[in-house]
Amino acid sequence: RAGALPADLTIVEERTVGPSLGSDSIDAGQFASIVAGFLVVGFMLFAYGRLGLIANIALLANVALIIAVLSVLGATLTLPGIAGIVLTMGMAVDSNVIIFERVREESRQGRSIVQSMDSGFKQALATVVDANVTTLIAAVILFFLGSGPIKGFAVTLAIGIVTTVFTAFTLTRWLVAFWLRRQRPKTMPSGVMRLVPDDTRVPFMAFRKYAFTLSLLLSIASAAAFFTVGMNYGIDFRGGSSIEVQAKGQQADIGDIRERLTGLELGEVQVQEFGSTRDVLIRIGTQGGGDVAEQSAVQKVRSALESDYEFRRIEVVGPTVSSELAFNGTMGVLASLLAMLVYIWVRFEWQFGLGAIISTFHDVILMIGFYVVAGIEFNLTSIAAILTIVGYSINDTVVVYDRVRENLRRYKKMPIAELLDLSMNQTLARTVLTGVTTLFALAALSIWGGEVIQSFTVAMIFGILAGTYSSIFVAGPLLILFRLRPGALSPEEPTAAKEPPARPAL
């Protein structure tokens, strides 16, 4: 016999965005992105002058390539995808900053501008590749282990990494070569002012005991808050429904909404103002009847409110899907950390790999503590925020470690604490400039990106600050704790460089 097989269809996950909310989100996102772009472009011009202009052209080309590839793939740009683009913009700026700071170092050693450019690009290549490969490994693993939104983050990030390396060492280099041929400058161009002076001598390692104590206390406090207070889990992890409505009149009546929903016997129901006085967010706990009951609950709410309210967004996650999302998200983060550990271990030494993972794990713990203390809802976009910070933090740490590795080969008799201070001061300008540009972009998204994305960007800002702190005051001192010694690495050159003069403490 031929014909359709009898089968019941049960919706286990549903996410609906109304046309008005979609339009509002697009408008807010576009405006915030434009502001962020102007801030980043202006800051690069401020910091590097003509070289900043070249970096900006490469950045715009990078973003255009990402959007073009996403369009060809037919990918849908979601909030985690935007997070991937934000991280990519930071990494793209970072790649150019690494190159330009290397060029400046070569110039200060008395080389001509052409020699400085050539040597700077060569010296920066390994650093940029190492920093981007570690993040690419995480993106690939997240693609295979993550769920829908996390896959979107992974795809966007992976595309961005490839385009970043491509634009940094093809387009940027070509533009620099073109500028040198046309202008034939005699001196290195500079910006309006230097945020970080040349040849800083900050004794970072002198504060390592205080930093370790602070990090330990914050980590313990974060873990204690997680196990006692607990996270404000969204429906992605506990199941249930989240419904955003907007009053058709002038103002929403929250009391009236609660009264209408009370008689529906939906169990735990939370009603709160969301953004303007017309917008209301309704959260409904997991229904006892399984996935079918979740859909039934939404229909009851719609029937009770649709005469006076417009349904702008509906998210329904059944208990089966919520447990899968939680498991996949956790496994994705852990597997990414493990893979990055292996790469750094092979590429550097075991002390570097372990130090990078501990410092990154430190940032993850602090991020979790921030979510608990701030009471921010923890959902899939929060996982995207944590993944973004993992990528940023590991990128930051690898840049510092790459310079440490280089100096270990160069200065074989220098005490390790002094060598770490030297390395961190050499990369300090890059650390500050990259952090500031990324914070500019996030601040614009937080202020003008709309209510939906605000909690995400606030958490990201905290994570960027934590990642910058850990790359200096956690990742570096861990190498001393693990007894890394000068001369542990095989030299790349037959003779060691002359020791630099001692760097006095401030």
N, C-alpha and C positions, 0 to 999 in steps of 0.2 A: 504493500500500500504506500501511496505517496501522500505527502501533506506535511503540515507543520507539527512539530513535536510539542506536546503540552509542557510548558515551562513557566514558572512564576518568576517575574523580575522584581528583585528587591533593590531599592536604591540605598547604598550603604554610605555614600558621600555625595554631597551636593553643595555647590558654591554658585550663587547667583548674584550678579551686580546689576542693579537697575540702570537705565540710560542716564538719569540725572546724576547719580553718584559717579558713574563712569566718566561722564563729561567733566564734572567738578574735579575728579582726581586727575584727569589728564591735564586740565588747565593749570591746576596747582603744581603738578609735577613739571610741566613745561616751564612755567614761570620760575620755579625754584631751580631747575636745571640751568636756565639762562643766567640767573643771578650767580649760581655757583660757578658757571663757566667764566663769567666776567671777573669774579673774584680771583679765580686761579690764574687766569690770563694776566690780569693786572699785577698780581703778586710776582709772577715769574718775570715780567718786564721790570718790576721794581727791583728784584734781586739780581737779575743777570743782564739787563739791557738788551743788546742785540742778540746775544745768545738766548735770552729769554724769549725773544720773538721767534727764533728758530724752534725752541722747545714747544712753544704754543702752536706753531704750524704742525709740528709732528703730533701733538696731542689731539688737535682737531682731526687730523687725518686718521689717527688711531680710532677715535670714537666713530668716525664715518665708516671705517672698515668694519667695526663691530656691528653697527646697525645694518650695513649692507649684507654681511654674512648671516645675521639673524633673519633678515628679510628673505634671503635666498632659501634658508632652511624652513621658512614659514613659522618661526618660533614666536610664541606669545610672550610679550614683555610683562612680567609680574614684579611684585615688590622684591622678592629675592633676586630676580634678574637685574633690577635697578641696583641692588646691593653689589652684585657682581661688577656692574659698570663703574660704580663708585670706587670699588677696590682697584679696578683696572686703571681708572684715571690716576689714582694715587700711585700705582706701580709705574705707570707711564711717565708721570712727572718724576718719580724716584729714579728711574733709569737715566733720564736726562740730567738730573741733579748729580748722580754718581759720576757720569761722564764729565760734566763741566767742572765739578770739584777736583777731579783727577787732573783735568787740563790746567786748572789754576795751580795745583801743586807742582806740576811739571814746569810751569812758567816761573814759579817762585824759585826754582832751582837753577834759573839762568838760561833755560832753553829758549829758542826762538818760538814765535807763536805757531809756526807750522809744525815744528818738532813737538811742541807741547800738545797740539791737537792730535797728532798722529800717535804719540805715546799715551795720551790720556784715553783715547778710544781703545787702544790695545790693553792697557792696564785695567780698564773698567769692564772688559768683556766677560772675564771669568766671574766677577762679582754679580753682574746683571744676570748671567745665565744661571748661576747657582741659586740666586734669590728667586728667579722665576720658575725654575724646574721644581723646586720644593713645593711651590704653590700649585703647579700643574699636576704634580702627583696627587695632591689632595683633591683637586678638581676631578680627576679621572676616577678616583675611588668613590667620591660622592656621587658621581653620575651612575655608577653601577649599584651602589648600595642605597642611595637616597630615594625618596618618593618624588612625586610630581614637582612641587615647588623647589625642592632641593636640587632636583635634576636641572631645573631651569637655571638656578644659580651656578651649578657646575658647568653647564654648557656656555653660559655667558662669560664666566671666568676663564675657562679654557681658551675660548676664542680670543678674549682680551689679552691673555698671556702671549699667545702667538703673535698677535698684531703689535703688542708692545715691543717685543724683542726685534721684530721686523722693522718697525718704524725707527727704533733707537739706533740701529746699526746700518740702516740703509738710507732712509729719508733724512734723518738728522745729520748723518755723516755727509750725505750728498749736499745738503743745504749749507753745511759748514764749509765744505770744499768750494762750493760755488761762491760763497761770500768771500773766502780768502782769495780766490782768483780775481774777483771783481774789485774788491776794495783794497786788497794788499795792506792790511792794517799792520802797524808796527808794534802796537801794544795790545794787551788783552782787554776786551771790552768789559765794563763793569756796570752794575746797576746803580740805583740811587744811593744805596747804602748797604753795608754788610750787616746782617742780623747777628752773625757770629764772626768775631774778628779772626784774622789769620793767626795761626800758631797759638791757639789757646792752650793753657796749661792747668786745666781743672783737675785736681787730685781725686778723681772719682773713687778710686779704691780705698782712699782714706775713710770713706763713709760706708764701706761695705758692711761692717758689723751693724751699724744703725739701720741700713737698708734691709739686711737680712731679718733683723728683729721686727721691723715694720711689716715686711712681707709675710712673715710667719704669723704675726698677730692678725693681720687682715685676712689671711687664708683661713686661719682657725675660726675667726669670727664669721666669715662667709659660710664655712661648712656648718658651723653651729646654727646659724640662721636658717640654712637650708633644711636641716633635720628637725629643728624645733618650730620655727614659724612656717616654713614650707613655701613653695612657689605658688604664685597665682596662675595656675594652669588654665590655658584657654581650651576651647572645645577640641582643638587638634589632638590634645593629649588626654582629655578626660571624657570626650564624647559630649553630645548634646547639640544645641542649636544656638546660633547667634544671629539676631535679626536687628537690622538698623532701619528705623522708620523716620519719616519726616512729616510733620503736621501739615495738612493742606491749608490750615488757617494761619494765624499770626504766631501762635505759641502752643507748644505741646503741653498737655495736662498729664503729668506723670502720675498723680494720684488717681485720675480717672482710668489711666491705662492699667495700673495695678488692680483697680477694682474690677475692671472687665476681665482680666486674666485670672483673678482669684477663683472664680467659679468654674474654670476649665479643668481643674484637677490635673495640673501639669507637674506637680511636685515643686522642686526648687526653681523659683523664677526671680531674676534680678532685673530691675528697671532703673536706668540711670540716664541723666542728660549726657549727650555726646556731641561736643562742639557747640553749636548754636542752641538757642532756646527752642528751636523747632525740631531739633534732632534728638532722637531717643534710641538708646541701645538696650535691647532685651536679650537676656541670656536665660536659656532654659536648660536645666540639668538633664542628664541621661534618663531616658524613659525606660521603664521596666520591661516593656514588651519587645525590646530589640530594635532592629533597624526600621521595621515597618511603623513602630510606635513613634519613632523620631519624625517621620514624615507626617504622621497624623497630627502630632503636636503643632507642627508648623501650619498645617491647614486650619486648625482650630484658632490659632492666633490671627491668621489672615482673615478668617471670617469675622472675628471679633473687632478688628481694627481697620479693615480696608475702606470702610466708608469715610473715615476721617483722616486716615494716614496713608502716605505713599510708601510702599516697601522698596527701599533703596538697595539693601544688601541682605542676602540670606545665606548662611553657612550651616550645613547640617553634616555632622560626622557621627557615624554609628560607632558603637563600642568596639567592633572588630577592627575597623579602620584606625581608630585612635590608638589602639595598642600597637598596631603595625607601624604607624607613623612614629610613635615614641621609640620603638625598638630600632627602626631603620635610621632615624636621626642620630640616636646615641651611637650605634655601630659605625655610622659614617664618620662621626667626629673621631672616635677612638681609632678606627682603621687609618684615617688620614694622619693622625699623630704618629702611629706606628710606622707607616710608610715613610714619612718625613724623617723619622729617627734613623731608619735604615739608610736612607740616601745620604744624610749628613754624616753618619758614621763611616760610610764607605768613602765619601768625598773628602772628609776631613779626618778626624780621629774620634775615638769613642767619647772622649771628654766633650767635644763639641756637640756631638749628636745628643748626648744625655742632657747637656746644659741647655740646648735649644728646646728640647721637649719639656723639661721641667719649667723653664721660664714661660713657655707657651701655655702649659697646663696651669701655671700660676695665674695667667691672664684669664683663662676660662673660669677658674674658681672665683676670681674677683668679679667677673661678669655675672656669674650666678648669684653671688652675694648682692650685687647691685640690683638685680631683678627682684630679689627677695625684699631688700630694704625699701626700694622705691615702689614696690607693689605693682610693677608693670606686668601686664598679662604676658605669660610665656606661651608662645605658639610657634608655628612653623617659621614665621618671619624672625622670631627670636633665634631660632637655630641658624637662620641665614646670617643674622648679626654676629653670632658667635663664630661661625665659619669665616666670616669676613675678617674678624679680629684675629683668628688663628692665622689666616693668610698674611695679614699685615704684620703681626708679631713675628712670625717666622721669617718673613722677608727682612724685617728690621734687624733681627738677630743674625741672620746669615751675612748681611752686609758688614756688621761689626766683626763677626767671626772671620770673614774672609780677610779683613785687614789684619786681624790678630795672626792668622796663619802666615800671611805675607811677612809680617814683622818677626815672627818666630824664626823664619828662614834667614832673615836679614841680620837680626841682632841676637847672636847666639849667647852672649854673656850678660844681657840685660836682665835684671830681676823681673819675674813674671808680673808683679803688681805694677811696676813702672812701665813694662811693655803694654799692659792692658790700658793704663792711663794714656799712653802715647797713641794707641790704636783708636781709642774712643774719642780723643781730642781730634784726631785726623778725620774721623767720620762725623764729628759733632755737627758741622754745618749741614751736611746731608740729612742727618736725623731731624734737625730743627726745621729745615725747609720743607722736607717731605711731610712732616707732621702738621705744619701750619697750613700747607696747601690742602691737605686732606680735611683738616678741621674746617677750613673755609667752605669747602663743598658741603660738608655735613651740616654746618650751621645754617647754610642757605636752605637745605632740605628740611631742617627742623623748623625753621621760622616760617617759610612760605610753602612747604610741601603739603600742608593740610593735616588734619587731625589723624587720619589713618596712618600716616608714615611718621608722625612725630615721636612716638614712643620708640620706634625702631631707630631713628637717628640719634635720639638722646642716649640710648644704650651704646650706639656705635661711637659716639663722642667719648663716653667714659672708657670704652675699650681701647680707643686710639691712645688716650692718655696712659692707660695701664700698660699697653704694649710698648710705648716709648720708654716708660720708666723701667720695665723689666729687661729690655734689651741692653740697658746700661747697668742697672743696679742689681739685676738678678743673673742674667746670662753671663756677664763678665766675671763677677766674683765666684760663680760656680766653677770656673776653670781653675781658680786658685784652690778651691775646696777639693777638686778632683786631682790636684797635684800635677797639673800640666807644667811642663818644664821647657824652657828654650832649648832648641836643638832636637826636640822630639820628632820634628818633621824632617823629611829628606830635603836637602837644599835644591832649589831650581837652578842656582847659579854656582859655579865652582868656588867662588870666594864670598865670604860674608862681607856685608857692608860695614863701614865704619860706624861705631856707636855714636849716636847723637848726644849732644850735651845733656846733662841731667836736667830734668824738668822740675823746678822747685814748686812746692805747694803754694797755693794762694794764701 
